[in-house]
Amino acid sequence: MPHDIDLSMFANGGLTRGFWAHYGNPLGDDGLTHHEREDLKRQDRWDRMDKEMEATIQAQLDSIIPCTHYPSCPGDDCKDAIAHRKA
């Protein structure tokens, strides 16, 4: 090997510099990295599950407590409770 070759490009990790950004977590056409896209998908999935869970809980609460003006409600004679039983 000749002694006058400049190998400074390999100093301080220069051999693998940019390897992770290019192969491990590449930038896509949308300007996001692979991990950022995965995070957005995961967050979207969590948001949808939260909405579904909220709707389920609200439906269960509506079936348990049909009256909206409790505690001043007359009980079984409440118009909301009667309408709920007919439905």
PDB file of N, CA, C and O in Angstrom:
ATOM      1  N   MET A   1       0.843  -1.163   0.000  1.00  0.00           N
ATOM      2  CA  MET A   1       0.000   0.000   0.000  1.00  0.00           C
ATOM      3  C   MET A   1       0.901   1.243   0.000  1.00  0.00           C
ATOM      4  O   MET A   1       1.820   1.339   0.813  1.00  0.00           O
ATOM      5  N   PRO A   2       0.651   2.157  -0.874  1.00  0.00           N
ATOM      6  CA  PRO A   2       1.466   3.376  -0.919  1.00  0.00           C
ATOM      7  C   PRO A   2       1.255   4.213   0.334  1.00  0.00           C
ATOM      8  O   PRO A   2       0.160   4.230   0.895  1.00  0.00           O
ATOM      9  N   HIS A   3       2.294   4.902   0.773  1.00  0.00           N
ATOM     10  CA  HIS A   3       2.243   5.691   2.001  1.00  0.00           C
ATOM     11  C   HIS A   3       1.620   7.056   1.803  1.00  0.00           C
ATOM     12  O   HIS A   3       1.331   7.723   2.797  1.00  0.00           O
ATOM     13  N   ASP A   4       1.396   7.509   0.592  1.00  0.00           N
ATOM     14  CA  ASP A   4       0.862   8.843   0.367  1.00  0.00           C
ATOM     15  C   ASP A   4      -0.653   8.860   0.116  1.00  0.00           C
ATOM     16  O   ASP A   4      -1.194   9.875  -0.322  1.00  0.00           O
ATOM     17  N   ILE A   5      -1.334   7.747   0.390  1.00  0.00           N
ATOM     18  CA  ILE A   5      -2.789   7.685   0.207  1.00  0.00           C
ATOM     19  C   ILE A   5      -3.472   8.369   1.395  1.00  0.00           C
ATOM     20  O   ILE A   5      -3.117   8.124   2.548  1.00  0.00           O
ATOM     21  N   ASP A   6      -4.439   9.216   1.108  1.00  0.00           N
ATOM     22  CA  ASP A   6      -5.185   9.930   2.143  1.00  0.00           C
ATOM     23  C   ASP A   6      -6.409   9.092   2.513  1.00  0.00           C
ATOM     24  O   ASP A   6      -7.321   8.935   1.702  1.00  0.00           O
ATOM     25  N   LEU A   7      -6.431   8.564   3.715  1.00  0.00           N
ATOM     26  CA  LEU A   7      -7.552   7.745   4.196  1.00  0.00           C
ATOM     27  C   LEU A   7      -8.351   8.488   5.279  1.00  0.00           C
ATOM     28  O   LEU A   7      -8.989   7.856   6.121  1.00  0.00           O
ATOM     29  N   SER A   8      -8.316   9.797   5.257  1.00  0.00           N
ATOM     30  CA  SER A   8      -8.997  10.582   6.288  1.00  0.00           C
ATOM     31  C   SER A   8     -10.513  10.411   6.244  1.00  0.00           C
ATOM     32  O   SER A   8     -11.196  10.665   7.236  1.00  0.00           O
ATOM     33  N   MET A   9     -11.036   9.986   5.107  1.00  0.00           N
ATOM     34  CA  MET A   9     -12.482   9.804   5.010  1.00  0.00           C
ATOM     35  C   MET A   9     -12.993   8.679   5.897  1.00  0.00           C
ATOM     36  O   MET A   9     -14.184   8.621   6.204  1.00  0.00           O
ATOM     37  N   PHE A  10     -12.092   7.777   6.316  1.00  0.00           N
ATOM     38  CA  PHE A  10     -12.497   6.655   7.164  1.00  0.00           C
ATOM     39  C   PHE A  10     -12.261   6.926   8.640  1.00  0.00           C
ATOM     40  O   PHE A  10     -12.601   6.094   9.482  1.00  0.00           O
ATOM     41  N   ALA A  11     -11.692   8.061   8.963  1.00  0.00           N
ATOM     42  CA  ALA A  11     -11.424   8.403  10.359  1.00  0.00           C
ATOM     43  C   ALA A  11     -12.720   8.770  11.069  1.00  0.00           C
ATOM     44  O   ALA A  11     -13.655   9.284  10.455  1.00  0.00           O
ATOM     45  N   ASN A  12     -12.764   8.500  12.366  1.00  0.00           N
ATOM     46  CA  ASN A  12     -13.912   8.865  13.225  1.00  0.00           C
ATOM     47  C   ASN A  12     -15.241   8.321  12.700  1.00  0.00           C
ATOM     48  O   ASN A  12     -16.237   9.044  12.672  1.00  0.00           O
ATOM     49  N   GLY A  13     -15.261   7.079  12.293  1.00  0.00           N
ATOM     50  CA  GLY A  13     -16.509   6.457  11.863  1.00  0.00           C
ATOM     51  C   GLY A  13     -16.955   6.847  10.479  1.00  0.00           C
ATOM     52  O   GLY A  13     -18.117   6.639  10.129  1.00  0.00           O
ATOM     53  N   GLY A  14     -16.078   7.401   9.688  1.00  0.00           N
ATOM     54  CA  GLY A  14     -16.443   7.844   8.347  1.00  0.00           C
ATOM     55  C   GLY A  14     -16.829   6.703   7.424  1.00  0.00           C
ATOM     56  O   GLY A  14     -17.526   6.911   6.431  1.00  0.00           O
ATOM     57  N   LEU A  15     -16.378   5.495   7.748  1.00  0.00           N
ATOM     58  CA  LEU A  15     -16.698   4.343   6.907  1.00  0.00           C
ATOM     59  C   LEU A  15     -18.195   4.030   6.953  1.00  0.00           C
ATOM     60  O   LEU A  15     -18.789   3.639   5.949  1.00  0.00           O
ATOM     61  N   THR A  16     -18.785   4.206   8.116  1.00  0.00           N
ATOM     62  CA  THR A  16     -20.209   3.866   8.272  1.00  0.00           C
ATOM     63  C   THR A  16     -21.086   5.094   8.478  1.00  0.00           C
ATOM     64  O   THR A  16     -22.266   4.949   8.796  1.00  0.00           O
ATOM     65  N   ARG A  17     -20.552   6.279   8.309  1.00  0.00           N
ATOM     66  CA  ARG A  17     -21.335   7.501   8.505  1.00  0.00           C
ATOM     67  C   ARG A  17     -22.501   7.529   7.518  1.00  0.00           C
ATOM     68  O   ARG A  17     -22.306   7.365   6.313  1.00  0.00           O
ATOM     69  N   GLY A  18     -23.688   7.734   8.023  1.00  0.00           N
ATOM     70  CA  GLY A  18     -24.873   7.801   7.185  1.00  0.00           C
ATOM     71  C   GLY A  18     -25.480   6.448   6.854  1.00  0.00           C
ATOM     72  O   GLY A  18     -26.499   6.381   6.166  1.00  0.00           O
ATOM     73  N   PHE A  19     -24.868   5.366   7.333  1.00  0.00           N
ATOM     74  CA  PHE A  19     -25.365   4.018   7.033  1.00  0.00           C
ATOM     75  C   PHE A  19     -26.779   3.830   7.566  1.00  0.00           C
ATOM     76  O   PHE A  19     -27.654   3.349   6.846  1.00  0.00           O
ATOM     77  N   TRP A  20     -27.013   4.209   8.839  1.00  0.00           N
ATOM     78  CA  TRP A  20     -28.328   4.021   9.458  1.00  0.00           C
ATOM     79  C   TRP A  20     -29.385   4.878   8.765  1.00  0.00           C
ATOM     80  O   TRP A  20     -30.504   4.420   8.533  1.00  0.00           O
ATOM     81  N   ALA A  21     -29.035   6.106   8.439  1.00  0.00           N
ATOM     82  CA  ALA A  21     -29.998   7.000   7.795  1.00  0.00           C
ATOM     83  C   ALA A  21     -30.361   6.515   6.398  1.00  0.00           C
ATOM     84  O   ALA A  21     -31.479   6.730   5.929  1.00  0.00           O
ATOM     85  N   HIS A  22     -29.425   5.869   5.744  1.00  0.00           N
ATOM     86  CA  HIS A  22     -29.681   5.421   4.378  1.00  0.00           C
ATOM     87  C   HIS A  22     -30.356   4.053   4.332  1.00  0.00           C
ATOM     88  O   HIS A  22     -31.293   3.852   3.559  1.00  0.00           O
ATOM     89  N   TYR A  23     -29.895   3.122   5.143  1.00  0.00           N
ATOM     90  CA  TYR A  23     -30.419   1.753   5.086  1.00  0.00           C
ATOM     91  C   TYR A  23     -31.374   1.410   6.220  1.00  0.00           C
ATOM     92  O   TYR A  23     -32.343   0.680   6.008  1.00  0.00           O
ATOM     93  N   GLY A  24     -31.121   1.923   7.421  1.00  0.00           N
ATOM     94  CA  GLY A  24     -31.923   1.526   8.575  1.00  0.00           C
ATOM     95  C   GLY A  24     -33.199   2.304   8.748  1.00  0.00           C
ATOM     96  O   GLY A  24     -34.221   1.740   9.140  1.00  0.00           O
ATOM     97  N   ASN A  25     -33.161   3.583   8.464  1.00  0.00           N
ATOM     98  CA  ASN A  25     -34.325   4.442   8.678  1.00  0.00           C
ATOM     99  C   ASN A  25     -34.391   5.452   7.531  1.00  0.00           C
ATOM    100  O   ASN A  25     -34.199   6.649   7.747  1.00  0.00           O
ATOM    101  N   PRO A  26     -34.662   4.977   6.322  1.00  0.00           N
ATOM    102  CA  PRO A  26     -34.580   5.860   5.159  1.00  0.00           C
ATOM    103  C   PRO A  26     -35.691   6.912   5.130  1.00  0.00           C
ATOM    104  O   PRO A  26     -36.777   6.718   5.675  1.00  0.00           O
ATOM    105  N   LEU A  27     -35.387   8.003   4.492  1.00  0.00           N
ATOM    106  CA  LEU A  27     -36.342   9.088   4.290  1.00  0.00           C
ATOM    107  C   LEU A  27     -37.201   8.754   3.079  1.00  0.00           C
ATOM    108  O   LEU A  27     -36.671   8.438   2.013  1.00  0.00           O
ATOM    109  N   GLY A  28     -38.516   8.819   3.229  1.00  0.00           N
ATOM    110  CA  GLY A  28     -39.421   8.478   2.135  1.00  0.00           C
ATOM    111  C   GLY A  28     -39.747   9.662   1.250  1.00  0.00           C
ATOM    112  O   GLY A  28     -39.246  10.767   1.456  1.00  0.00           O
ATOM    113  N   ASP A  29     -40.593   9.418   0.263  1.00  0.00           N
ATOM    114  CA  ASP A  29     -41.014  10.469  -0.663  1.00  0.00           C
ATOM    115  C   ASP A  29     -41.801  11.574   0.028  1.00  0.00           C
ATOM    116  O   ASP A  29     -41.819  12.715  -0.433  1.00  0.00           O
ATOM    117  N   ASP A  30     -42.454  11.226   1.143  1.00  0.00           N
ATOM    118  CA  ASP A  30     -43.260  12.201   1.864  1.00  0.00           C
ATOM    119  C   ASP A  30     -42.448  13.044   2.847  1.00  0.00           C
ATOM    120  O   ASP A  30     -43.003  13.902   3.533  1.00  0.00           O
ATOM    121  N   GLY A  31     -41.148  12.806   2.915  1.00  0.00           N
ATOM    122  CA  GLY A  31     -40.287  13.577   3.804  1.00  0.00           C
ATOM    123  C   GLY A  31     -40.203  13.029   5.210  1.00  0.00           C
ATOM    124  O   GLY A  31     -39.550  13.624   6.067  1.00  0.00           O
ATOM    125  N   LEU A  32     -40.852  11.901   5.465  1.00  0.00           N
ATOM    126  CA  LEU A  32     -40.823  11.282   6.782  1.00  0.00           C
ATOM    127  C   LEU A  32     -39.922  10.059   6.761  1.00  0.00           C
ATOM    128  O   LEU A  32     -39.782   9.393   5.735  1.00  0.00           O
ATOM    129  N   THR A  33     -39.315   9.771   7.900  1.00  0.00           N
ATOM    130  CA  THR A  33     -38.522   8.557   7.990  1.00  0.00           C
ATOM    131  C   THR A  33     -39.463   7.377   8.212  1.00  0.00           C
ATOM    132  O   THR A  33     -40.650   7.548   8.491  1.00  0.00           O
ATOM    133  N   HIS A  34     -38.911   6.192   8.083  1.00  0.00           N
ATOM    134  CA  HIS A  34     -39.706   4.970   8.275  1.00  0.00           C
ATOM    135  C   HIS A  34     -40.312   4.944   9.678  1.00  0.00           C
ATOM    136  O   HIS A  34     -41.485   4.608   9.844  1.00  0.00           O
ATOM    137  N   HIS A  35     -39.510   5.299  10.687  1.00  0.00           N
ATOM    138  CA  HIS A  35     -40.004   5.275  12.062  1.00  0.00           C
ATOM    139  C   HIS A  35     -41.080   6.335  12.304  1.00  0.00           C
ATOM    140  O   HIS A  35     -42.020   6.096  13.061  1.00  0.00           O
ATOM    141  N   GLU A  36     -40.953   7.486  11.678  1.00  0.00           N
ATOM    142  CA  GLU A  36     -41.984   8.513  11.827  1.00  0.00           C
ATOM    143  C   GLU A  36     -43.298   8.064  11.200  1.00  0.00           C
ATOM    144  O   GLU A  36     -44.369   8.322  11.750  1.00  0.00           O
ATOM    145  N   ARG A  37     -43.223   7.391  10.046  1.00  0.00           N
ATOM    146  CA  ARG A  37     -44.443   6.859   9.423  1.00  0.00           C
ATOM    147  C   ARG A  37     -45.080   5.798  10.305  1.00  0.00           C
ATOM    148  O   ARG A  37     -46.301   5.769  10.459  1.00  0.00           O
ATOM    149  N   GLU A  38     -44.257   4.922  10.889  1.00  0.00           N
ATOM    150  CA  GLU A  38     -44.786   3.887  11.782  1.00  0.00           C
ATOM    151  C   GLU A  38     -45.433   4.521  13.021  1.00  0.00           C
ATOM    152  O   GLU A  38     -46.473   4.052  13.483  1.00  0.00           O
ATOM    153  N   ASP A  39     -44.831   5.569  13.550  1.00  0.00           N
ATOM    154  CA  ASP A  39     -45.419   6.265  14.699  1.00  0.00           C
ATOM    155  C   ASP A  39     -46.766   6.878  14.346  1.00  0.00           C
ATOM    156  O   ASP A  39     -47.699   6.817  15.146  1.00  0.00           O
ATOM    157  N   LEU A  40     -46.882   7.467  13.164  1.00  0.00           N
ATOM    158  CA  LEU A  40     -48.158   8.044  12.742  1.00  0.00           C
ATOM    159  C   LEU A  40     -49.230   6.969  12.574  1.00  0.00           C
ATOM    160  O   LEU A  40     -50.382   7.173  12.958  1.00  0.00           O
ATOM    161  N   LYS A  41     -48.851   5.824  12.000  1.00  0.00           N
ATOM    162  CA  LYS A  41     -49.805   4.720  11.854  1.00  0.00           C
ATOM    163  C   LYS A  41     -50.258   4.223  13.221  1.00  0.00           C
ATOM    164  O   LYS A  41     -51.443   3.967  13.434  1.00  0.00           O
ATOM    165  N   ARG A  42     -49.300   4.086  14.155  1.00  0.00           N
ATOM    166  CA  ARG A  42     -49.623   3.615  15.492  1.00  0.00           C
ATOM    167  C   ARG A  42     -50.547   4.605  16.197  1.00  0.00           C
ATOM    168  O   ARG A  42     -51.506   4.194  16.852  1.00  0.00           O
ATOM    169  N   GLN A  43     -50.271   5.900  16.071  1.00  0.00           N
ATOM    170  CA  GLN A  43     -51.109   6.912  16.700  1.00  0.00           C
ATOM    171  C   GLN A  43     -52.514   6.920  16.100  1.00  0.00           C
ATOM    172  O   GLN A  43     -53.499   7.087  16.819  1.00  0.00           O
ATOM    173  N   ASP A  44     -52.607   6.738  14.781  1.00  0.00           N
ATOM    174  CA  ASP A  44     -53.910   6.678  14.123  1.00  0.00           C
ATOM    175  C   ASP A  44     -54.706   5.477  14.625  1.00  0.00           C
ATOM    176  O   ASP A  44     -55.910   5.573  14.862  1.00  0.00           O
ATOM    177  N   ARG A  45     -54.020   4.346  14.784  1.00  0.00           N
ATOM    178  CA  ARG A  45     -54.675   3.141  15.289  1.00  0.00           C
ATOM    179  C   ARG A  45     -55.172   3.368  16.717  1.00  0.00           C
ATOM    180  O   ARG A  45     -56.285   2.959  17.050  1.00  0.00           O
ATOM    181  N   TRP A  46     -54.368   4.012  17.564  1.00  0.00           N
ATOM    182  CA  TRP A  46     -54.777   4.303  18.937  1.00  0.00           C
ATOM    183  C   TRP A  46     -55.958   5.265  18.971  1.00  0.00           C
ATOM    184  O   TRP A  46     -56.876   5.098  19.774  1.00  0.00           O
ATOM    185  N   ASP A  47     -55.935   6.274  18.099  1.00  0.00           N
ATOM    186  CA  ASP A  47     -57.050   7.226  18.053  1.00  0.00           C
ATOM    187  C   ASP A  47     -58.352   6.543  17.665  1.00  0.00           C
ATOM    188  O   ASP A  47     -59.400   6.821  18.247  1.00  0.00           O
ATOM    189  N   ARG A  48     -58.291   5.644  16.676  1.00  0.00           N
ATOM    190  CA  ARG A  48     -59.502   4.915  16.275  1.00  0.00           C
ATOM    191  C   ARG A  48     -59.998   4.024  17.404  1.00  0.00           C
ATOM    192  O   ARG A  48     -61.203   3.953  17.646  1.00  0.00           O
ATOM    193  N   MET A  49     -59.083   3.340  18.103  1.00  0.00           N
ATOM    194  CA  MET A  49     -59.495   2.478  19.216  1.00  0.00           C
ATOM    195  C   MET A  49     -60.101   3.302  20.343  1.00  0.00           C
ATOM    196  O   MET A  49     -61.066   2.870  20.973  1.00  0.00           O
ATOM    197  N   ASP A  50     -59.542   4.494  20.609  1.00  0.00           N
ATOM    198  CA  ASP A  50     -60.105   5.369  21.636  1.00  0.00           C
ATOM    199  C   ASP A  50     -61.531   5.786  21.288  1.00  0.00           C
ATOM    200  O   ASP A  50     -62.410   5.769  22.149  1.00  0.00           O
ATOM    201  N   LYS A  51     -61.766   6.161  20.028  1.00  0.00           N
ATOM    202  CA  LYS A  51     -63.109   6.559  19.608  1.00  0.00           C
ATOM    203  C   LYS A  51     -64.094   5.411  19.745  1.00  0.00           C
ATOM    204  O   LYS A  51     -65.215   5.605  20.213  1.00  0.00           O
ATOM    205  N   GLU A  52     -63.681   4.214  19.340  1.00  0.00           N
ATOM    206  CA  GLU A  52     -64.560   3.051  19.455  1.00  0.00           C
ATOM    207  C   GLU A  52     -64.872   2.755  20.919  1.00  0.00           C
ATOM    208  O   GLU A  52     -66.013   2.451  21.265  1.00  0.00           O
ATOM    209  N   MET A  53     -63.857   2.844  21.776  1.00  0.00           N
ATOM    210  CA  MET A  53     -64.064   2.562  23.197  1.00  0.00           C
ATOM    211  C   MET A  53     -64.978   3.614  23.827  1.00  0.00           C
ATOM    212  O   MET A  53     -65.854   3.279  24.624  1.00  0.00           O
ATOM    213  N   GLU A  54     -64.777   4.872  23.474  1.00  0.00           N
ATOM    214  CA  GLU A  54     -65.642   5.929  23.989  1.00  0.00           C
ATOM    215  C   GLU A  54     -67.094   5.711  23.555  1.00  0.00           C
ATOM    216  O   GLU A  54     -68.015   5.892  24.353  1.00  0.00           O
ATOM    217  N   ALA A  55     -67.299   5.324  22.295  1.00  0.00           N
ATOM    218  CA  ALA A  55     -68.653   5.067  21.801  1.00  0.00           C
ATOM    219  C   ALA A  55     -69.279   3.883  22.535  1.00  0.00           C
ATOM    220  O   ALA A  55     -70.463   3.921  22.870  1.00  0.00           O
ATOM    221  N   THR A  56     -68.501   2.841  22.785  1.00  0.00           N
ATOM    222  CA  THR A  56     -69.001   1.671  23.503  1.00  0.00           C
ATOM    223  C   THR A  56     -69.389   2.027  24.927  1.00  0.00           C
ATOM    224  O   THR A  56     -70.456   1.641  25.404  1.00  0.00           O
ATOM    225  N   ILE A  57     -68.526   2.760  25.598  1.00  0.00           N
ATOM    226  CA  ILE A  57     -68.814   3.155  26.978  1.00  0.00           C
ATOM    227  C   ILE A  57     -70.031   4.067  27.032  1.00  0.00           C
ATOM    228  O   ILE A  57     -70.883   3.919  27.909  1.00  0.00           O
ATOM    229  N   GLN A  58     -70.116   5.012  26.093  1.00  0.00           N
ATOM    230  CA  GLN A  58     -71.267   5.920  26.080  1.00  0.00           C
ATOM    231  C   GLN A  58     -72.566   5.156  25.831  1.00  0.00           C
ATOM    232  O   GLN A  58     -73.586   5.459  26.450  1.00  0.00           O
ATOM    233  N   ALA A  59     -72.540   4.167  24.930  1.00  0.00           N
ATOM    234  CA  ALA A  59     -73.733   3.358  24.666  1.00  0.00           C
ATOM    235  C   ALA A  59     -74.141   2.568  25.912  1.00  0.00           C
ATOM    236  O   ALA A  59     -75.329   2.440  26.206  1.00  0.00           O
ATOM    237  N   GLN A  60     -73.164   2.042  26.638  1.00  0.00           N
ATOM    238  CA  GLN A  60     -73.478   1.310  27.859  1.00  0.00           C
ATOM    239  C   GLN A  60     -74.044   2.235  28.924  1.00  0.00           C
ATOM    240  O   GLN A  60     -74.987   1.875  29.628  1.00  0.00           O
ATOM    241  N   LEU A  61     -73.468   3.430  29.043  1.00  0.00           N
ATOM    242  CA  LEU A  61     -73.991   4.385  30.017  1.00  0.00           C
ATOM    243  C   LEU A  61     -75.398   4.832  29.646  1.00  0.00           C
ATOM    244  O   LEU A  61     -76.251   4.988  30.519  1.00  0.00           O
ATOM    245  N   ASP A  62     -75.645   5.038  28.360  1.00  0.00           N
ATOM    246  CA  ASP A  62     -76.980   5.443  27.930  1.00  0.00           C
ATOM    247  C   ASP A  62     -78.009   4.359  28.216  1.00  0.00           C
ATOM    248  O   ASP A  62     -79.163   4.666  28.514  1.00  0.00           O
ATOM    249  N   SER A  63     -77.610   3.107  28.130  1.00  0.00           N
ATOM    250  CA  SER A  63     -78.563   2.022  28.402  1.00  0.00           C
ATOM    251  C   SER A  63     -78.808   1.862  29.899  1.00  0.00           C
ATOM    252  O   SER A  63     -79.874   1.402  30.308  1.00  0.00           O
ATOM    253  N   ILE A  64     -77.831   2.237  30.715  1.00  0.00           N
ATOM    254  CA  ILE A  64     -77.983   2.113  32.166  1.00  0.00           C
ATOM    255  C   ILE A  64     -78.724   3.313  32.740  1.00  0.00           C
ATOM    256  O   ILE A  64     -79.613   3.142  33.574  1.00  0.00           O
ATOM    257  N   ILE A  65     -78.380   4.511  32.316  1.00  0.00           N
ATOM    258  CA  ILE A  65     -78.933   5.743  32.863  1.00  0.00           C
ATOM    259  C   ILE A  65     -79.658   6.494  31.752  1.00  0.00           C
ATOM    260  O   ILE A  65     -79.069   7.371  31.120  1.00  0.00           O
ATOM    261  N   PRO A  66     -80.919   6.169  31.503  1.00  0.00           N
ATOM    262  CA  PRO A  66     -81.635   6.857  30.432  1.00  0.00           C
ATOM    263  C   PRO A  66     -82.072   8.260  30.802  1.00  0.00           C
ATOM    264  O   PRO A  66     -82.332   9.072  29.914  1.00  0.00           O
ATOM    265  N   CYS A  67     -82.159   8.566  32.079  1.00  0.00           N
ATOM    266  CA  CYS A  67     -82.655   9.857  32.530  1.00  0.00           C
ATOM    267  C   CYS A  67     -81.517  10.872  32.542  1.00  0.00           C
ATOM    268  O   CYS A  67     -80.430  10.606  33.054  1.00  0.00           O
ATOM    269  N   THR A  68     -81.792  12.040  31.966  1.00  0.00           N
ATOM    270  CA  THR A  68     -80.751  13.067  31.895  1.00  0.00           C
ATOM    271  C   THR A  68     -80.869  14.114  32.999  1.00  0.00           C
ATOM    272  O   THR A  68     -79.981  14.956  33.135  1.00  0.00           O
ATOM    273  N   HIS A  69     -81.931  14.083  33.784  1.00  0.00           N
ATOM    274  CA  HIS A  69     -82.087  15.083  34.831  1.00  0.00           C
ATOM    275  C   HIS A  69     -82.168  14.452  36.217  1.00  0.00           C
ATOM    276  O   HIS A  69     -82.905  14.934  37.078  1.00  0.00           O
ATOM    277  N   TYR A  70     -81.429  13.399  36.429  1.00  0.00           N
ATOM    278  CA  TYR A  70     -81.278  12.778  37.737  1.00  0.00           C
ATOM    279  C   TYR A  70     -80.519  13.751  38.623  1.00  0.00           C
ATOM    280  O   TYR A  70     -79.578  14.333  38.082  1.00  0.00           O
ATOM    281  N   PRO A  71     -80.768  14.013  39.853  1.00  0.00           N
ATOM    282  CA  PRO A  71     -81.571  13.323  40.854  1.00  0.00           C
ATOM    283  C   PRO A  71     -82.965  13.908  41.069  1.00  0.00           C
ATOM    284  O   PRO A  71     -83.724  13.392  41.889  1.00  0.00           O
ATOM    285  N   SER A  72     -83.319  14.973  40.351  1.00  0.00           N
ATOM    286  CA  SER A  72     -84.652  15.558  40.558  1.00  0.00           C
ATOM    287  C   SER A  72     -85.720  14.833  39.747  1.00  0.00           C
ATOM    288  O   SER A  72     -86.834  15.336  39.600  1.00  0.00           O
ATOM    289  N   CYS A  73     -85.396  13.681  39.231  1.00  0.00           N
ATOM    290  CA  CYS A  73     -86.295  12.903  38.379  1.00  0.00           C
ATOM    291  C   CYS A  73     -87.353  12.174  39.223  1.00  0.00           C
ATOM    292  O   CYS A  73     -87.049  11.718  40.325  1.00  0.00           O
ATOM    293  N   PRO A  74     -88.577  12.063  38.723  1.00  0.00           N
ATOM    294  CA  PRO A  74     -89.612  11.336  39.468  1.00  0.00           C
ATOM    295  C   PRO A  74     -89.448   9.818  39.424  1.00  0.00           C
ATOM    296  O   PRO A  74     -90.292   9.105  39.966  1.00  0.00           O
ATOM    297  N   GLY A  75     -88.408   9.308  38.807  1.00  0.00           N
ATOM    298  CA  GLY A  75     -88.170   7.866  38.798  1.00  0.00           C
ATOM    299  C   GLY A  75     -88.718   7.204  37.555  1.00  0.00           C
ATOM    300  O   GLY A  75     -88.406   7.623  36.441  1.00  0.00           O
ATOM    301  N   ASP A  76     -89.536   6.167  37.727  1.00  0.00           N
ATOM    302  CA  ASP A  76     -90.068   5.410  36.591  1.00  0.00           C
ATOM    303  C   ASP A  76     -91.058   6.215  35.758  1.00  0.00           C
ATOM    304  O   ASP A  76     -91.341   5.844  34.619  1.00  0.00           O
ATOM    305  N   ASP A  77     -91.587   7.303  36.297  1.00  0.00           N
ATOM    306  CA  ASP A  77     -92.530   8.133  35.554  1.00  0.00           C
ATOM    307  C   ASP A  77     -91.836   9.162  34.673  1.00  0.00           C
ATOM    308  O   ASP A  77     -92.504   9.959  34.014  1.00  0.00           O
ATOM    309  N   CYS A  78     -90.531   9.155  34.651  1.00  0.00           N
ATOM    310  CA  CYS A  78     -89.751  10.110  33.859  1.00  0.00           C
ATOM    311  C   CYS A  78     -90.001   9.883  32.372  1.00  0.00           C
ATOM    312  O   CYS A  78     -90.019   8.742  31.910  1.00  0.00           O
ATOM    313  N   LYS A  79     -90.191  10.956  31.632  1.00  0.00           N
ATOM    314  CA  LYS A  79     -90.468  10.829  30.199  1.00  0.00           C
ATOM    315  C   LYS A  79     -89.279  10.224  29.450  1.00  0.00           C
ATOM    316  O   LYS A  79     -89.470   9.498  28.475  1.00  0.00           O
ATOM    317  N   ASP A  80     -88.043  10.518  29.899  1.00  0.00           N
ATOM    318  CA  ASP A  80     -86.867   9.938  29.247  1.00  0.00           C
ATOM    319  C   ASP A  80     -86.798   8.425  29.476  1.00  0.00           C
ATOM    320  O   ASP A  80     -86.477   7.663  28.564  1.00  0.00           O
ATOM    321  N   ALA A  81     -87.107   8.001  30.711  1.00  0.00           N
ATOM    322  CA  ALA A  81     -87.078   6.570  31.016  1.00  0.00           C
ATOM    323  C   ALA A  81     -88.161   5.832  30.242  1.00  0.00           C
ATOM    324  O   ALA A  81     -87.925   4.722  29.766  1.00  0.00           O
ATOM    325  N   ILE A  82     -89.333   6.422  30.109  1.00  0.00           N
ATOM    326  CA  ILE A  82     -90.420   5.800  29.357  1.00  0.00           C
ATOM    327  C   ILE A  82     -90.047   5.682  27.875  1.00  0.00           C
ATOM    328  O   ILE A  82     -90.282   4.647  27.251  1.00  0.00           O
ATOM    329  N   ALA A  83     -89.465   6.746  27.321  1.00  0.00           N
ATOM    330  CA  ALA A  83     -89.046   6.701  25.914  1.00  0.00           C
ATOM    331  C   ALA A  83     -87.928   5.675  25.702  1.00  0.00           C
ATOM    332  O   ALA A  83     -87.862   5.020  24.663  1.00  0.00           O
ATOM    333  N   HIS A  84     -87.072   5.550  26.681  1.00  0.00           N
ATOM    334  CA  HIS A  84     -85.975   4.588  26.568  1.00  0.00           C
ATOM    335  C   HIS A  84     -86.508   3.143  26.603  1.00  0.00           C
ATOM    336  O   HIS A  84     -86.006   2.279  25.883  1.00  0.00           O
ATOM    337  N   ARG A  85     -87.510   2.890  27.428  1.00  0.00           N
ATOM    338  CA  ARG A  85     -88.085   1.544  27.495  1.00  0.00           C
ATOM    339  C   ARG A  85     -88.830   1.183  26.210  1.00  0.00           C
ATOM    340  O   ARG A  85     -88.875   0.013  25.829  1.00  0.00           O
ATOM    341  N   LYS A  86     -89.412   2.174  25.545  1.00  0.00           N
ATOM    342  CA  LYS A  86     -90.125   1.903  24.290  1.00  0.00           C
ATOM    343  C   LYS A  86     -89.168   1.598  23.149  1.00  0.00           C
ATOM    344  O   LYS A  86     -89.524   0.877  22.217  1.00  0.00           O
ATOM    345  N   ALA A  87     -87.968   2.135  23.211  1.00  0.00           N
ATOM    346  CA  ALA A  87     -86.987   1.961  22.131  1.00  0.00           C
ATOM    347  C   ALA A  87     -86.354   0.613  22.121  1.00  0.00           C
ATOM    348  O   ALA A  87     -85.512   0.332  21.267  1.00  0.00           O
TER     349      ALA A  87
END
